[in-house]
Amino acid sequence: MRRFLLFISFLFFLYAGWTVLDKLAAKTDNQSVLNTITSEFEKVSDSKELATIKDKLNEGIQYITTLLQTLEDTAPENSIIDQKSSKKPELHVPSEQAFSIHNIELGESKQKVETKLGSPKRASLNEYGTDWYTYHENYHNFVMVAYDSENKVVGLYTNQDLISSTVGVKRGTPKQDALNLLGEPMTRIQKGFVYYEFQQDRDYDVFHIDNTYVTLFYDKHQNNTVTSIQIVSEALEQNRADFYTDASDQLKEGFEYQLFDLTNASRVNHGLGVLSWDNHVKETARKHSLDMAENDYFSHTNLQGLSPFDRMLEDEILFTIAGENLAYGQFSSIFAHEGLMNSMGHRENILKKEYKYLGVGVAFNTESHPYYTENFYTK
C-alpha cells in the first residue's frame, strides 16, 4: 500500500515535470532555463485541468492514508516477523544432574529460576496436576517449568537450543549418537500395577536417569536429530496414576494454551513471526474437538459433511487463507505438538508464514483421551 501511495505521488510530479520539459524543448529564444521553469510551473499550477487532477489525487491520497492507518491499527503486533535477535544464554554443563535447560536443573527454587528468566508469561494446568509456567522473550529462549508444593523445579521442557548435558547431548544431536551416549531407552513404564508400552514407531525415547525421566524428541524432517526435551522428576511421574489425566475444564484450557505456545516457539525456531491467539476461532476448534470426542470419529470433515472452511464460515470467521491440524490420543500437548511437527502436512501449517491467527480447541472423550484441533487463518 505504501508503494502504491508513492507511485501516485510520482505520477503527479511526472505530469508536472513532463509539461515543463515539453515547453522547454519548444523554446527558441534566449530566455533562461530558470525563468522558463518558473513561468511554466505557474501556468501549470493555474490550469483548470491540473487543478482537477490535483483534487482527485488529494482525495485518493487521503483515502489511502486512512486505509493504511486502519490496517496498522487492526493488524496484530505479533503477526510481523520479529527481526529482534534475542541473546542466547551461555550454556554450562549441569553440575547435579545429567541434563539442564537454560542452565536450570531439577530441584532449583522458583526464586532462582525467576532471577534468571524473569516472571512467567503464563501458567496453565498440565497432565501432572501441576502447572507449566512458560518463560520466553517473544517466544525466544522458550522454557516450560513445573514446580512442586515447595516451589522446587520438578519438570522442564524446551524445543529450542537451550539443552546441556554431561555427556554432550544437545539440540541437533543425531538420534543414534544420543542412544550411544545414553544407552538403551525404556520400552515401557509402570503405573501402579499396570505397565504401559511405548509405541515401537515412536519419534521419541524415554530414559530413566538420576531419578528423573528424560524424554528426547526427534525431528525426522531434520535428519532424525534431537529437537526437544522434557525432564520430569521420578516423584512427579509416579504421582500421575494413569497416562491419561482425568478431564476437567482447567486441563482443557491448559492443553489449549500449551499447544498454542509450543506452536509459536517452533515458528520462532524457523524465523517466522508468532501467531495471535484468536478466541473466535478457538470456539470453532473446540466445537469440532467435542464433536469428534462425543461421536467417536477423527476427521477434518464432520458428520454433516462440513470441512474446516465450512465450519469457520458458519461461525462468521472471514479468511483469505486457512488451515487445520488435528491430533488424537497424545496424553499431553507436548506429545501432540511433537507428533504434528513430524507429520509433513501438519508441519507445513505450523510453519506457514502467511498465517496470522490461531485458535486451539481441546475436548475429552469418556476415557479422558484428548482431541486437539488447531485452526489457523489470515484475514
N, C-alpha and C positions, 0 to 999 in steps of 0.2 A: 504493500500500500504506500509506503514512504517513497519507494522508487517511482510509483505512478504519479505521486504529487510532484516530485522533482521533474518528471518528464513533462507534465502540464506546464510547469513554470518555464522549462526550457523552450517549449513551443512558443510561449508568449514572447520571450526575448528574441527567439529566432525570427519571428514575424517582424518585430520592430527593427531588428538589425538588418534583415534582408531588404526591407523597404529603403533604408538609408543607403545601403551598398548599391542598390539598383539606381538610385538617384545620383550617387557619386559617379557611377560608371557613365552616366549620360552628360556630365558636366564637361564643357569645352573651354570655359573661361578660366581665369587665374584665381578665382575665389579660393580662399584657404580651405583645406580639408576640415579644420576645426569649425569654421563658420558654416560650412555645408552640413556637417553633422548636427550642429546646434539648430540650424534652420529646419532641417528635415525632421528632427525629433519633435520640434514644436508643431510642425504641420501634422505629423503622425498623431501626436497627443491630442490635437484639436479635432481630428477626423471623427465623424459620427460612427463610421464603420468600426474603427478601433475601440471607440467608447463602448459599443455594444459587445465587442469581443471581450474587452476588459471586464465588463459587468458579468458576462457569462463565466469567465474564468474565475472571478472572485467568488461567485456563487458555488462553482464546483470545488474550489479550494476550501471554502468554508465547510461544505458538506463533507469532504474527505477528511478534513481536520477533526470534525465532530465524530466521524466514524472511527478514525484511528483512536481517539480518546476513549470512545465506548469500548473498543476491543481491548485496549490496555487496562481499562477498569474491570472488565469481566474475565479476562484471561487469568487463570491461576498462576501465582508466582512460581510454583514449583513445577510448572509444565515446561519451563525452559531448561535446556540442557545446562547444567551447572558447570561453569568454567572454573569455579574456585577449586584450587588444589589444596585439599586438607593434608596436613603433615602426618605421615605415618609414624607411629612411635618406634623408637629403637627397641627392638625385641631382645630379651635376655633369656638364657637357658633357665628353666624353672629350678628352684632350689629344694622344694619339698616333695614335688610330685613329678610324674613323667611328662605331663603336659601343662601348659598355661595358655591363656588367651589374653592378649593385650597386657601381658606381664601380670595377670591375675590368676591365682591358684585357688582351688577349693580350700575352705577354712578361713579365708581372709574376711575381715569385718566389712560390713556395708559402708561404714565411715571411711575406711581406707580406699575402698573401690571408688567412692564418690569424690574423694580427694583427687584421684587420678582422672576420673571420667566426667565429673560434674553431676548434675541432677539428671534423673532418668527422664526420657521423653514420654514414656508410657509404662503402665503396669497393668498386666492382664492375666487372668487365671489360666493356668496350664493343666495338663493331664496329671500332674503330680500333686495337685491340690494346693499348690503354692502359686506365686505369680512369677511370670517372666517380666523383669524390668529391662527396658531397652535403652541403650545408651548409644548415641551417634552424633555426628555433625552433618546434618542434612543427609543422613544415611552413609556418610563416610565413616570409617572406623566403627563399624556396626557390631555391637556386642549385646547378647541377652544374658542376664544374670538372675539366678534364683537364690533366695535366702531362706534360712530356717527360722524358727521362732526366736532364736538368739541373734538374728541378723548376721549370720555367718554364711558365706557362699557355699551352696550345695549343688549348684548347677551353672553351667556355662555353655554358650553356643556362639559361633560366628561362621559366616560364609565369606569372610574377607581375609586378607593376608595379615593375620594377627596371631598365627599359631606358632608356638615354640614348643620344643620337646628336648628331652635329654638325649634322645637317640637320633635327632636330626630330621624327624618327620615334620613337614610343614605343608602349607598350601602349595599345590603343584607337584608334590612327590608322587611318582608313579605308584600304582596300586601294588605291583609286585615288590617294589622296593620297601613299601610300608610293611608288607607281610614278612619280608625277610628280616626286617628290623624288630618287629613286634611279635612275631611268632604266629601260631595258628589262631584265628579268631574263633569266637563262640559260635556254636551252631544252634543252641537253644538256651533258654533262660527259665529258671524255676520261679513260680509264683505260688507260694503255699505248697500244696501237694501236687500242683499241676506244672508240667513242662510245656513251654511254648517254643515251637520250632521256628527258626528263621527261614525265610524262603531261600531256595538254592540259587535262584537267578537274581538275587538282590543286588542293588548298586551301593551297598554299604557293608561295613564289617564292624562287629562289636567285640571289644577286648575288655577283659576284667584285669585291671592293673591298679596296684596300690590302693585297694579298697574303693576303687572307682570303676564305673562303666564308661568306656570311651568308645564313641561311635564315629568312625570315619566315613564320610560320604564321598563317593567318586563321581566325577563328571565324565561320562563316556563320550561326550562330544568334544572333550579336550584331552584326548589320549588316555582316558581312564586314570586321571590323576586325582589326588585329594583336593576336594573343593571346599568342604565344610567339616566342622567337628562339633560334636556335643559331648560334654563331660558331666556326669551326674554322680553324686556320692552313692555308695552302696546302700546307705540307710534310706536315702530318698527313693531309690529304685525299688527296694524291698518293701517300702511303705505303700507302694502302689499295688493293690491286691490283684488287679487284673490289667491286661494290656489296654482294655477299653474302660475309661473312667465314666462313672455314672453321668448321664446327660443332665445339663442344667442350663438355664439362660445365661448364667455368668460364663460357663465354659464355652457356650456357643459364641458369645461376643468375644471371648478371649481368642478362640481359634480364628475368628474373622480378622481381628486386628493383627494377630501374629502373621497370618498369611499375607496380609497387605504389606506389613513392614518387611518381611522376607523378600517379597517381590521387588520392592524399591531398593533394598540393599543389593540384590542381584543386578538390577538395572545400573546402579552406580558402578558396579564392577566392570560393566561393559561400556562405560562412558555415556550413558543415557540419562536424561532428566527423570526426576522422580514423578510419580503419578499423584494426583489429588484424590483424596477419599471422597466418594460420592454416595450420600445417604439414599438418594432416589433409586439409583441402580442397585444399591445394596438390597433394597426391598425386593426388586425383581429377582436377584440372585437367591435370596432367602426363600422366596416362594417356590423357585424351581427345586432347590435342595429339599425342601419339605415335601414337595410333590413326589420326588423320587423316593424319599425315605418312607413315606406313607403308602406308596403304591408299588414299592419293590421293583423299580426299574432304574436303569442307568443309561441316559441318552441325552444328547443335545436337543432332540425333538421330543416334546412331551406327548402324553397320551391323546391329546386333542389335535396333534399334528403341527403344533406351533414350534417354529425354530427360535433360537435365541433372539434373532432380529424381530420376529413377530411379537415375542413377549415384551421386548423393550418398547416397541412402538405402541403396543397395547397399554403400556404403563406411561405413555406420553413422554418417552425419552427420545429426543431427536438426535440423530448422529449422522456423521458423514462416513465414518468407518467404525466398526465394532467387532468384537470377538469374545469368545467364551472358553474358559477352561473348566473341566470337571475332574474331580478326584473322589474316590470312594474307598473306605476301609482303612486308610492310614490312621494310626492312632494318635497323631498329632499334626499340627500344621507344618512343623519342621519336616517330617517324613513326607507329607503331601507335597510340599514345595520342592523337595529334592527329587521326588519322583516326576513331577511336572517338568523340571529342568532337564531331565534325561529323556523326555519324550519330545521329539523334534517339533511337532505341530504346536504343542503347549509352550515349548520354549520360545518359539517364534512369537507367540502372543505376548509372553512376558517381556521379550526384548524388542518389541515393535516400537520404533522411535516415534511413530505418529500418534500413539495413544497418549491421552492427557488425563483420563479419569478411570478409576477402578472402584468397584464395589464388590465386596466378598460376602457371600451368604452361606451359612452352615446350618444343617439340621441333622438330627439323630434318629435312627430307627429304634425299634423297641428293644434292640440289644445294645443300644448306645454306640452303634457304629456310625461314624460321621460321614455325611455327604458334603462336599465342598463345591461351590460354584463361584467362579470369578467372572465378572462381566467388565470388559474393557471397552472404552469408546472415546471418540473425539467428536465434539460438536461441529 
